[in-house]
Amino acid sequence: MHYLADGLRLPTNGLDYTILAIYFIVVLGIGFAARRSVKTSLDFFLSGRSMPAWITGLAFVAANLGATELLGMAATGAQYGVAVVHWYWIGAIPAMVFLALVMMPFYYGSKVRSVPEFLLQRFDKSAHLLSSILFAFASILIAGVNLYALAIVVEALLGWPQWVAIVVAGFLVLAYITIGGLSSAIYNEVLQFFVILAALIPITILGLKKVGGWDGLTSSLQQSHGDNFLTAWGGTGIGEANALGANWLTIVLGLGFVLSFGYWTTNFAEVQRALSAKNLSAAQRTPLIAAFPKIFVVFLVMIPGLVAAVLVPKIGTAGSDLTYNDAIPYLMQELLPNGVLGIAVTGLLAAFMAGMAANVSSFNTVFTTDIWAKYVVKDRDDTYYVKFGRLITAIGVLASIGTAFLASSFSNIMGYLQTLFSFFNVPMFVVFIIGMFWKRASMKSGFWGLIAGTAAAMVNYFVIYKQGIVDIPTDQGANFVSAIAGFVAGAVVMVAVSLFTKPKPEAELAGLVYGTRSPGMEELPEKGDDAWYRKPALLGWGAIVIAAACYIPYSF
Amino acid sequence: MSDLQREVSELESKSATAARLFDLRRIIGYLFLVYGVIVTIAGLNPSEADLAKADGVHINLWTGIGMLALGLFFLVWVKLRPTTVPTPDEE
């Protein structure tokens, strides 16, 4: 059991560090080369709304593939087994398709620059300011979670002290976003997407080979963990016990509907990538192009998680030094020779930077255009806001370094992130969905829906679950239930408030509510956009059909 | 048209991103060529220890070749469909 003695330290050599160094240089190079494209604030915050769909699409998926996501999902795989696919096939794809087909015409067509700005157009200043502040706060927290995750991983793998990892990675992200703006962040995310794949594929293949292929993997796990560990829905009947602590209803409603729609359709770190696309067709295709890799990425995190559960049967329990989050790092150490090891280390650091950069580049946009330019220093010329955006990027990165320590009290990083999302994104989603589909939803109802939804989710999680008033077996299960509570409370309060307050004048709702169009939006489709493989409806339904088909082998 | 739409349209017309931003496909292409060459060379003569660790798979060689192929794919794509740069605005 040599890994106990040596810890998880990787046998990296000069070759691996060369690969990592090349990557750092290219990342910075992209930042500097993108600098000359930044002329207006729209260039800095939204790439001038000019990106092609394949770039925004891959950035969309990479922004989500942060290090916390990769390690957290491999951890979920090692802990709960095949059930991790729910976070992808039901917990991502339907929401991404909904964002593209239903919501994007309003988002992109109304020319808003951020998710909160849509609330300002649809509701009023109180909803706008509240959501801007909550979002700014949440993105710094999540960027901090990323930094903390990176620091512990790098300390374990490479032996760098935590503060060195935080400073190096933090300043790299700081530099390339401050210099090149969103274009630089998006370009780096696309690059990161490919490096992450190049890191995960060898780990998955070697891991499978090590445990005797898929058959060897499943037969070992059947013996050690039981049949339900290898099915998506086994043991999820209402009243049955399972490791996840959730039944099919809370999975479908809590994860598949509320949490997932909240995250994918209103989280500006994601939506921003689509808003930077060059036209409505490209904006609609952004989440759809992202959906296809998303369907299959689950295998690259689930299989390493399952393999780790076979190789280290005691993983995550008191009998082992390894926690669930160590699944991927452990396999890197055990299986990869120098060379591929360098690629894998680079991929992990890239994944971390993708996650953090997405939060920082959306934070600076919301803070500058939604908070500073609308409530603090108004009506200055455009160059002032570009400068301010650069300054606030630096401040945001420094603040996230400070919050990195908050993450240390949760055992499963993913659970922590989802707790945050259920508090902030769920009420946002309620307000959006009602605001987009119900003209009568009044100006004031947005604000009160946000307050009620957030409060209900927090009360459910911290009082009803944490105090043990209702018995829910796991944090994950409690997250799903809190999300549903937040959704219902937000919706009820919005409808109630709307009935007693005055609606927004019809003329101001053009292009914001279902059944209306923005004036002057009759944009001509670009040449080639009418090709069948670029039709959003076909891509969207195709993704749903494939995701549903993927469930079949794991459902019986 | 609302104030917001007017403001964003005006910024869009002054934007320099489309005209001045370089083609990312070239960067991805070259980076993966370099990585592919490095890792393939590392995989040409694997040590016994490395082979044993990877369960007998020439993982460096295969990963290297895969990355070379990806790099070439992007460079060929650039060659076949070069970016059409919109007329850059004078400054």
HADDOCK unambig.tbl for C-alpha pairs under 7 A between the chains (distance, minus, plus):
assign (segid A and resid 34 and name CA) (segid B and resid 21 and name CA) 6.03 0.50 0.50
assign (segid A and resid 36 and name CA) (segid B and resid 20 and name CA) 6.67 0.50 0.50
assign (segid A and resid 37 and name CA) (segid B and resid 16 and name CA) 5.17 0.50 0.50
assign (segid A and resid 37 and name CA) (segid B and resid 17 and name CA) 4.55 0.50 0.50
assign (segid A and resid 37 and name CA) (segid B and resid 20 and name CA) 4.98 0.50 0.50
assign (segid A and resid 37 and name CA) (segid B and resid 21 and name CA) 5.32 0.50 0.50
assign (segid A and resid 38 and name CA) (segid B and resid 16 and name CA) 6.34 0.50 0.50
assign (segid A and resid 38 and name CA) (segid B and resid 17 and name CA) 6.41 0.50 0.50
assign (segid A and resid 39 and name CA) (segid B and resid 15 and name CA) 6.27 0.50 0.50
assign (segid A and resid 39 and name CA) (segid B and resid 16 and name CA) 5.75 0.50 0.50
assign (segid A and resid 40 and name CA) (segid B and resid 11 and name CA) 6.63 0.50 0.50
assign (segid A and resid 40 and name CA) (segid B and resid 15 and name CA) 5.94 0.50 0.50
assign (segid A and resid 42 and name CA) (segid B and resid 11 and name CA) 6.20 0.50 0.50
assign (segid A and resid 42 and name CA) (segid B and resid 12 and name CA) 6.96 0.50 0.50
assign (segid A and resid 42 and name CA) (segid B and resid 15 and name CA) 6.93 0.50 0.50
assign (segid A and resid 43 and name CA) (segid B and resid 15 and name CA) 6.01 0.50 0.50
assign (segid A and resid 43 and name CA) (segid B and resid 16 and name CA) 6.88 0.50 0.50
assign (segid A and resid 43 and name CA) (segid B and resid 17 and name CA) 5.94 0.50 0.50
assign (segid A and resid 47 and name CA) (segid B and resid 17 and name CA) 5.98 0.50 0.50
assign (segid A and resid 48 and name CA) (segid B and resid 12 and name CA) 5.89 0.50 0.50
assign (segid A and resid 48 and name CA) (segid B and resid 15 and name CA) 5.39 0.50 0.50
assign (segid A and resid 48 and name CA) (segid B and resid 17 and name CA) 5.63 0.50 0.50
assign (segid A and resid 50 and name CA) (segid B and resid 17 and name CA) 6.80 0.50 0.50
assign (segid A and resid 50 and name CA) (segid B and resid 18 and name CA) 5.63 0.50 0.50
assign (segid A and resid 111 and name CA) (segid B and resid 5 and name CA) 5.85 0.50 0.50
assign (segid A and resid 111 and name CA) (segid B and resid 8 and name CA) 6.68 0.50 0.50
assign (segid A and resid 187 and name CA) (segid B and resid 24 and name CA) 6.71 0.50 0.50
assign (segid A and resid 191 and name CA) (segid B and resid 28 and name CA) 6.33 0.50 0.50
assign (segid A and resid 206 and name CA) (segid B and resid 54 and name CA) 6.45 0.50 0.50
assign (segid A and resid 210 and name CA) (segid B and resid 55 and name CA) 6.60 0.50 0.50
assign (segid A and resid 334 and name CA) (segid B and resid 53 and name CA) 6.95 0.50 0.50
assign (segid A and resid 335 and name CA) (segid B and resid 53 and name CA) 5.38 0.50 0.50
assign (segid A and resid 335 and name CA) (segid B and resid 54 and name CA) 5.08 0.50 0.50
assign (segid A and resid 336 and name CA) (segid B and resid 53 and name CA) 6.86 0.50 0.50
assign (segid A and resid 336 and name CA) (segid B and resid 54 and name CA) 6.09 0.50 0.50
assign (segid A and resid 337 and name CA) (segid B and resid 50 and name CA) 5.25 0.50 0.50
assign (segid A and resid 337 and name CA) (segid B and resid 53 and name CA) 6.83 0.50 0.50
assign (segid A and resid 337 and name CA) (segid B and resid 54 and name CA) 6.88 0.50 0.50
assign (segid A and resid 339 and name CA) (segid B and resid 39 and name CA) 5.43 0.50 0.50
assign (segid A and resid 339 and name CA) (segid B and resid 42 and name CA) 6.35 0.50 0.50
assign (segid A and resid 339 and name CA) (segid B and resid 60 and name CA) 6.41 0.50 0.50
assign (segid A and resid 340 and name CA) (segid B and resid 39 and name CA) 6.80 0.50 0.50
assign (segid A and resid 340 and name CA) (segid B and resid 60 and name CA) 5.73 0.50 0.50
assign (segid A and resid 519 and name CA) (segid B and resid 1 and name CA) 5.87 0.50 0.50
assign (segid A and resid 520 and name CA) (segid B and resid 1 and name CA) 6.98 0.50 0.50
